[in-house]
Amino acid sequence: MRVKISKTVDLVRVPDEFENLLDSAVGLMYDLQNKVETAIPQYSVETHEECIKEIMNIRDKLILLDANLEDAIGMIEGYKKIVEGKDAVSSNASQQPV
């Protein structure tokens, strides 16, 4: 069973966290590619149960990959909103008459 967690980081660390999340996604993609290229072709009709288990394992990893990519999108969208909001606030402050 998987659970979704969240954490709080300093704004300056968001790009690093985003990169780590994408690195994790890339690792999952390589793992999936390896499984599809090496594990699945070994199976035959006689070993269909093992093949089914391997395909289910691949599907589970695809779900995890999709969740990681969804988290990456949410992270970068939230970061963009904050950065754009700060730019708008500083822009408004600089236009205020003194």
N, C-alpha and C positions, 0 to 999 in steps of 0.2 A: 504494500500500500504506500502511496506517495502522498505527502502533504505539501501544501504551498506555504512558504514562510516569507517573511519580509525582514529587511534590516535597514537601519539608518546609517548613512555614511555622510561625511562632509561633502559639500557640493563639488569641491575640487577633485574628489576621488571618484566621482561618477564615471568619467571617461575610462578610468582604469578598471572599474567594476564591469562596465559595459564590455570592454575588451576581454576581460576574463570570461564573461558569459559567452561571448562569441567564440573564444578559444575552446571552451567546453563543447559548444555546438559543433565546431569543426572536428574535434576529437570523436564525437559521437558519429558524425558522418563518415569518417574514415573507418571506424569500427564497423559500421553498417555495411559499407562498401566491401570491406574484407570478408565479412560473414556471407554476404551474397555471392561474392566471387569464389570463395573457397569452400565454405561449408555446404551450401545448398547443392551444388553440382555433385557432391559425393553421394547423395541419396538416390535411391532407386525405389521402385514399387515395393520391393521387399522391406525397405526401411522407411515406409511412409510415416509411421508414428514419430520417428525421430525428426523427419523432415517437417512434419506439422509443428512439433515443439520448437524447432529452430525458426520457422516462419513466425510463430507467435512471439518468440523472443525478439525477432526483428521488428515486428509490429509494436511491441512494447517500447523498444528503443526509439522508434519513429514518434511515438506519442511523447516521450521524454524530449526528443529533439524539438518537436513542435512547441512544447511548453517552454523550453529554453528560449526559442526564437520569439515567442509571444512575450516573455519576460523582458527580452532585449528591446523589443518595440516599446513596451510600456516604460522602461527605464529611460530610453532616449526621448520619448515624447514628454515625460515629466521633466526631464532635464531641460529640454528646449523651452517649455513653458516658463520655467523658473528663470532661465537666462534671458528670455525675451521680456519677461516681466521686470527684471532688474534693469535691462536696457531702457525700457519705457519709463521707469521711475527715475533713473539718472538723467534721461533726456528731458523729462518734465522739470526736474529740479534745476537743470542748467538753463532752462528757458524762463524761470521765474524772475521777475524784476527784483532788483536789490534796492 
